[in-house]
Amino acid sequence: MTPSEINCVEACVNGCVLGENCPNQGYREQAAKFIQETSLDDMLAIAEESIRKRLLERMSTPPQWIIPDE
């Protein structure tokens, strides 16, 4: 099985089925390194900052009203 023949989202739910041929192996290594080197408190702070930014973006744009033609 080649990487172009497989849908990783569906096939790799319980783990990678391609092993060493996985096209996303670099991302897996980056994620493992991030988890090893980052404390849980830092991860929570990153998540809170992301949520805060999204809320500010949502609040800074005024609602767009759609008035139907009569």
C-alpha positions, 0 to 999 in steps of 0.5 A: 500500500502506498501513501497515495492509495490510503486515506490516513484520517480513516485508516490510521485511527488506531495507529499508522498503518504505513509505518516507515512509509508514512508521509506524515512521519515528520509531523509525528516526530515534531508532535512527540518532541513538543509533548516531551519538551512542553509542560502541561501548564505551558500547553494550557497557556497556549490553548488559552491564548488561542481562545482569547485571540479567536474571541477578540477577532470575533468581537472586533468584527461587527455583525453583518445584517442581511435585510431581505428584499421585499 
